[in-house]
Amino acid sequence: MKKICLFIAGLLLSCSVFAQKNYLEESTSAKKQRLQWWQDARFGMFIHWGLYAVPAGEYNGKDGGAEWIMDTHKIPTSEYEKYAAQFNPQKFNAKEWVNIAKGAGAKYIVFTSKHHDGFSMWDSKITNYDIMDATPFKRDVIKELADACKAAGIEFGLYHSIMDWHQPDANPKQKTEQKPDFSKYREEYLKPQLAELIKKYDPAILWFDGEWTPEWTEEQGKDLYNYLRTLKPSLIINNRIGKARNSMAGMNKYENAAGDFGTPEQEILKSNSKDYWESCMTINNNWGFVKNDHNWKSAEKLIDNLIDVAAKGGNYLLNVGPDAQGEIPEPSVERLAEMGKWLDINKQAIYGTKSLTNYKEGDNIRFTQSTDGKITYAIFDKHSGDEIKISSIHPKAGSKIYLLGIDKPLTWTKSNGGFTVKLPAELPGKYAWVLKIQPAA
């Protein structure tokens, strides 16, 4: 009887494995449908927050590190763990963070569930090294953020590090009696935690990092990709789940790699791409909070980056690093608010658009197009006098051209192989302006 039971169990297991869907063989049309909301969104907010906010970029009087401070200053695990007892962000307000993102025009948020330091920012049942068990704060910030995003109509995503400096089986540098067993870490810690995140918080995106650790392979990445999408088929997962990322340029080095989109870091692709991609960038110099980092990019630069990314067919994931009290630094809040004001007027030219082959003209005009191809948007940040000349695209004869933010059509004429648009005396908003054009067939 025992042998029969074992045989049946084995048969069921083999049938289950045989029947499991290979999500790496997803059709182009199915992938397009799955990623459509994400591609239409164009703009998201990254949030790097963890124990590293406590030292705030300084250790024993020496600067450097931010979210890498444990590695930068070679802080022993037992010493770094002490930051957990100091982490008590009484000013944290999930609704306020989400309102800041929504006010900026961001359509999704990606939050650090676990960075390389290995600290879990949710109520994990897999470890006690988490925000509920190891800190005096004892609030599940991921649940609060997930709930706030859902209430605000913002998609919620989670960053998760494959590399883990706290887990002995994942960190050969740790001095332990037993030899590190990465496969044990992968199967008994990494995967169970990810399954927990999916089941408890239902993220729309999983954003991996730390894949360069030598123990990780492309095969493991593909296995994890299939495992996660079996748990939630609609998940969108970045290319750092595998090993294909080409350094900070972020796009894949080879075909058939695991993951759905490329991840250029702190840079924007030089041209448009047929592949899905998202440029992740900081507002100042660091991802995590650093008290001495005051090198803030201007709102004008951030808006210019968003325009450039959208014109090239990508997404812009812009980071904030809240402090140990749970507040997003005011310079970040101010700049995000400026982006929101600009998008209030010009959102048609960013959301739900596609890239054109000739996505720019000179240094000051970039183009996007509605997905149905019926409208082309010319986004410009400089003009000569009271008019602007464009030659790369051509309006439909007899059509009307509008400036977003103004209801009255503008006067335009053909000129020298292109066309010239008469601009109003006062332009709406600042930083850049958008012409709404019906293109010639």
C-alpha positions in Angstrom: 0.0 0.0 0.0 2.8 2.4 0.9 4.5 1.8 -2.5 1.3 2.5 -4.3 0.8 5.8 -2.4 4.4 6.8 -3.2 3.9 5.9 -6.9 0.7 8.0 -7.1 2.4 10.9 -5.3 5.3 10.7 -7.7 3.0 10.5 -10.7 1.0 13.6 -9.5 4.3 15.5 -9.0 5.6 14.6 -12.4 2.3 15.5 -14.0 2.4 18.8 -12.2 5.9 19.6 -13.4 5.0 18.5 -16.9 1.9 20.7 -16.9 3.6 23.8 -15.5 3.6 26.7 -18.0 6.9 28.0 -19.3 6.4 31.8 -19.1 9.7 32.4 -20.9 7.9 31.2 -24.0 5.2 33.8 -23.8 4.0 35.2 -27.1 4.9 38.8 -28.2 1.2 39.7 -28.2 0.6 38.3 -24.7 3.6 40.1 -23.3 2.4 43.4 -24.9 -1.0 43.0 -23.3 0.6 42.2 -19.9 2.9 45.2 -20.0 0.5 47.7 -21.6 -0.5 49.5 -18.4 3.1 49.8 -17.3 4.3 51.1 -20.7 1.4 53.6 -20.8 2.3 54.8 -17.3 5.7 56.1 -18.4 6.5 57.5 -14.9 7.0 55.8 -11.5 8.5 56.7 -8.1 11.2 54.6 -6.6 11.6 54.6 -2.8 14.8 53.4 -1.1 14.2 53.1 2.6 15.7 50.8 5.2 18.0 50.6 8.2 20.6 52.6 6.3 18.5 55.7 6.8 19.7 55.7 10.4 23.5 56.2 9.7 22.4 58.5 6.8 25.6 58.0 4.9 28.1 58.4 7.8 29.9 55.8 9.9 32.4 56.6 12.7 32.8 60.1 11.3 33.4 59.0 7.8 31.1 59.7 4.8 30.0 57.3 2.2 27.8 54.4 1.6 24.1 55.4 1.7 22.2 52.0 1.2 25.7 50.4 0.7 27.1 51.7 4.0 27.4 48.2 5.5 29.7 47.1 2.7 31.4 50.4 2.2 32.6 50.6 5.8 32.9 46.8 6.3 30.5 47.0 9.2 30.2 43.6 11.0 26.8 42.0 10.8 26.3 42.1 14.6 27.1 45.8 14.7 24.9 46.7 11.7 22.0 44.9 13.3 22.0 47.5 16.1 20.6 50.0 13.7 17.3 48.1 13.9 16.9 49.1 17.5 17.2 52.8 16.4 14.8 52.6 13.6 11.6 54.2 14.8 10.2 56.5 12.1 7.3 58.1 13.9 6.7 60.6 11.0 6.1 57.8 8.4 2.8 58.3 6.7 2.0 55.9 3.8 -0.9 58.0 2.5 1.3 61.1 2.5 4.0 59.3 0.5 1.5 58.1 -2.0 -0.1 61.5 -2.3 3.3 63.0 -3.1 3.8 60.4 -5.8 0.3 60.9 -7.2 0.7 64.7 -7.1 3.9 64.3 -9.1 2.1 62.4 -11.8 3.7 59.1 -11.0 1.5 56.1 -12.0 3.3 53.5 -9.9 5.6 53.1 -6.9 8.4 50.6 -6.4 9.5 50.2 -2.8 12.5 48.4 -1.3 11.2 45.3 0.4 14.8 44.1 1.1 18.0 45.7 0.1 21.5 44.2 0.1 21.8 44.6 3.8 19.1 41.8 4.2 16.7 43.7 6.4 13.0 42.9 5.6 10.7 45.9 5.6 7.6 43.9 6.2 6.1 41.4 8.7 8.0 38.4 7.4 7.3 34.9 8.9 10.6 33.6 7.4 12.8 35.7 9.6 12.9 37.9 12.8 15.3 40.3 11.1 12.3 42.4 10.0 10.6 45.7 10.8 8.0 44.1 13.1 10.3 41.9 15.1 13.6 43.8 15.2 12.6 47.4 15.5 10.6 49.5 18.1 8.4 50.7 15.2 6.5 47.5 14.8 4.5 48.6 11.8 4.2 46.7 8.5 5.1 49.6 6.1 4.7 47.5 3.0 1.1 46.7 4.0 0.4 50.4 4.7 1.9 51.4 1.4 0.2 48.7 -0.6 -3.2 49.7 0.9 -2.5 53.4 0.3 -1.6 52.8 -3.3 -4.7 50.7 -3.9 -6.9 53.5 -2.4 -5.2 56.1 -4.6 -5.3 54.1 -7.8 -1.5 53.8 -7.9 0.1 50.5 -9.0 2.4 49.0 -6.3 5.7 47.3 -6.9 8.5 45.9 -4.8 12.3 46.0 -5.2 14.0 42.9 -3.8 17.8 42.1 -3.6 19.0 38.7 -4.6 22.2 39.4 -2.8 22.0 39.4 1.0 24.8 40.4 3.3 23.0 39.3 6.4 22.2 35.7 5.5 25.3 33.5 6.1 24.3 31.1 3.3 24.2 34.0 0.8 27.4 35.8 2.0 30.7 33.9 1.7 32.4 36.8 3.5 30.7 36.1 6.8 32.8 34.1 9.2 30.6 31.1 10.2 31.4 27.5 11.3 29.5 26.0 8.3 30.3 26.6 4.7 27.8 28.9 3.0 25.1 27.0 1.0 23.6 29.4 -1.6 21.1 26.9 -2.9 19.7 26.6 0.6 19.4 30.3 0.9 17.7 30.4 -2.5 15.2 27.6 -1.8 14.6 28.2 1.9 14.8 31.9 2.3 14.8 33.9 -1.0 11.9 32.1 -2.7 9.7 31.7 0.4 10.1 35.5 1.1 9.1 36.4 -2.4 6.2 34.0 -2.3 5.2 35.7 1.0 5.4 39.2 -0.6 3.2 38.1 -3.5 0.6 36.4 -1.4 0.4 39.1 1.3 0.8 42.3 -0.8 -0.1 41.4 -4.4 2.5 43.6 -6.1 2.1 44.4 -9.8 5.9 44.7 -10.3 8.9 42.8 -8.8 12.1 44.8 -9.4 15.3 42.7 -8.7 18.8 43.8 -8.0 22.0 42.3 -6.7 22.1 39.7 -9.4 25.8 40.2 -10.0 26.6 38.1 -6.9 28.7 35.3 -8.4 26.5 32.5 -6.9 23.6 33.7 -9.1 23.2 32.4 -12.7 20.9 33.0 -15.6 19.4 29.6 -15.2 18.5 30.4 -11.6 17.0 33.7 -12.8 14.8 31.9 -15.4 13.7 29.4 -12.8 12.8 32.2 -10.4 11.0 34.1 -13.2 8.8 31.0 -13.9 8.2 30.4 -10.2 7.0 33.9 -9.5 4.8 34.2 -12.6 3.3 30.8 -11.7 2.3 32.4 -8.4 1.0 35.6 -10.2 0.9 35.4 -14.0 0.4 39.1 -14.5 3.6 40.1 -12.7 6.0 42.4 -14.4 9.6 41.6 -13.6 12.8 43.5 -14.6 15.8 41.9 -16.3 18.0 41.9 -13.1 16.3 38.7 -12.2 18.9 37.1 -14.5 22.4 37.9 -15.6 21.8 39.6 -19.0 22.1 43.2 -17.8 24.9 45.0 -19.6 26.4 47.0 -16.7 24.7 50.4 -16.0 23.5 50.6 -19.6 20.9 48.2 -18.3 19.8 46.5 -21.6 20.3 42.8 -22.3 23.6 41.4 -23.6 22.0 38.4 -25.2 18.6 37.1 -26.5 16.1 35.1 -24.6 17.1 36.4 -21.2 14.9 36.3 -18.1 12.9 39.4 -17.3 10.5 41.8 -19.1 12.4 45.1 -19.4 15.8 46.6 -19.4 17.0 48.8 -16.5 19.5 51.6 -17.4 20.7 53.1 -14.2 21.5 56.8 -13.7 21.4 57.2 -17.5 19.0 57.4 -20.4 19.4 55.4 -23.6 21.1 57.3 -26.4 18.3 56.5 -28.8 14.9 54.7 -28.8 14.6 50.9 -28.5 12.2 48.2 -29.7 12.6 46.6 -26.3 10.9 47.5 -23.1 13.0 49.7 -20.8 12.9 51.8 -17.7 15.6 54.4 -16.7 16.0 54.5 -12.9 17.6 57.7 -11.6 18.1 59.7 -8.4 17.0 63.3 -7.6 20.4 63.9 -5.8 23.5 61.7 -5.8 22.2 58.8 -3.7 19.4 56.2 -3.6 19.2 56.0 0.2 19.0 59.0 2.5 22.4 60.8 3.0 22.2 63.8 5.3 25.2 65.6 3.6 24.0 65.1 0.0 22.5 68.4 -1.2 23.3 68.1 -4.9 19.7 68.2 -6.0 18.8 68.1 -9.7 16.5 71.0 -10.8 12.8 70.4 -11.6 13.7 71.6 -15.1 16.2 68.8 -15.5 13.9 66.1 -14.1 11.1 67.2 -16.5 13.6 67.2 -19.4 14.6 63.6 -18.4 11.0 62.5 -18.4 10.4 64.0 -21.8 13.6 62.4 -23.2 12.7 59.0 -21.8 9.1 59.2 -23.1 10.3 60.3 -26.6 12.6 57.3 -26.7 9.8 54.9 -25.7 10.9 54.2 -22.1 9.7 54.6 -18.5 11.2 57.0 -15.9 11.6 55.6 -12.4 12.6 58.5 -10.2 13.9 57.8 -6.7 13.3 59.4 -3.3 15.2 58.4 -0.1 13.2 59.1 3.0 15.1 59.8 6.3 15.1 57.8 9.5 12.0 59.7 10.8 10.0 58.6 7.8 9.9 61.8 5.8 10.8 62.3 2.2 13.3 65.2 2.0 11.6 68.5 1.2 13.8 69.3 -1.9 12.5 66.0 -3.4 8.9 66.9 -2.5 9.3 70.4 -4.1 10.7 69.0 -7.3 8.1 66.3 -7.6 5.4 68.9 -7.1 6.8 70.9 -10.0 6.8 67.8 -12.2 3.1 67.3 -11.3 2.2 70.9 -12.3 3.9 70.4 -15.6 2.1 67.0 -16.2 -1.2 68.6 -15.3 -1.0 70.6 -18.4 1.0 68.3 -20.7 0.1 64.7 -19.6 -1.3 63.9 -23.0 2.2 64.0 -24.5 3.6 61.5 -21.9 1.1 58.9 -20.8 -0.1 56.3 -23.3 2.2 57.5 -26.0 4.7 55.7 -28.3 8.1 56.6 -29.8 8.6 57.8 -33.3 11.6 56.8 -35.4 12.5 60.5 -35.7 11.8 61.1 -32.1 13.6 64.5 -32.0 14.6 67.5 -34.0 17.8 69.3 -32.9 18.4 69.6 -29.2 15.2 71.3 -28.2 12.3 69.5 -29.8 11.2 65.9 -29.1 8.2 64.0 -30.4 5.8 61.4 -29.0 2.7 60.0 -30.6 -0.7 58.7 -29.4 -0.8 54.9 -29.6 -3.4 55.1 -32.4 -1.1 57.4 -34.4 -3.7 60.1 -34.8 -1.9 62.7 -32.8 1.8 63.7 -32.7 3.1 65.8 -29.9 6.0 68.2 -30.4 7.6 69.0 -27.1 9.9 72.0 -27.1 11.8 73.9 -24.4 13.2 76.8 -26.5 11.7 78.9 -29.3 12.7 81.9 -31.4 10.6 85.0 -30.7 6.9 84.3 -31.0 7.1 81.3 -33.3 8.6 77.9 -33.7 9.7 76.1 -36.9 9.5 72.3 -37.3 10.6 70.3 -40.3 10.8 66.6 -39.1 7.0 66.1 -39.2 4.2 67.5 -41.3 0.6 68.4 -40.2 -2.4 67.2 -42.1 -3.5 69.9 -44.6 -6.2 72.1 -43.1 -5.9 70.7 -39.6 -5.7 72.6 -36.4 -2.7 72.8 -34.1 -3.1 73.4 -30.4 -0.8 74.2 -27.6 -1.6 72.1 -24.5 -3.0 74.3 -21.8 -4.7 76.7 -24.3 -8.1 75.9 -25.9 -7.8 78.2 -28.9 -6.0 76.8 -32.0 -2.8 78.4 -33.2 -2.0 79.8 -36.6 0.4 77.8 -38.7 1.8 78.0 -42.2 4.0 75.8 -44.4 7.6 77.0 -44.7 10.8 75.7 -46.2 9.9 72.1 -46.3 8.3 72.2 -42.8 5.9 74.5 -41.0 5.9 77.5 -38.7 3.6 77.9 -35.7 2.7 81.3 -34.3 2.9 81.1 -30.5 0.8 83.0 -28.0 2.3 86.0 -26.1 2.1 84.0 -22.9 2.9 80.3 -22.7 1.1 78.1 -20.1 3.3 76.8 -17.3 7.1 76.7 -17.7 10.1 74.4 -18.5 8.7 73.0 -21.8 5.6 73.3 -24.0 3.6 70.9 -26.2 2.1 71.3 -29.6 -0.8 68.9 -30.4 -0.7 68.1 -34.2 -2.7 65.9 -36.5 0.1 64.3 -38.7 -0.2 64.1 -42.5 -0.9 60.5 -43.7 
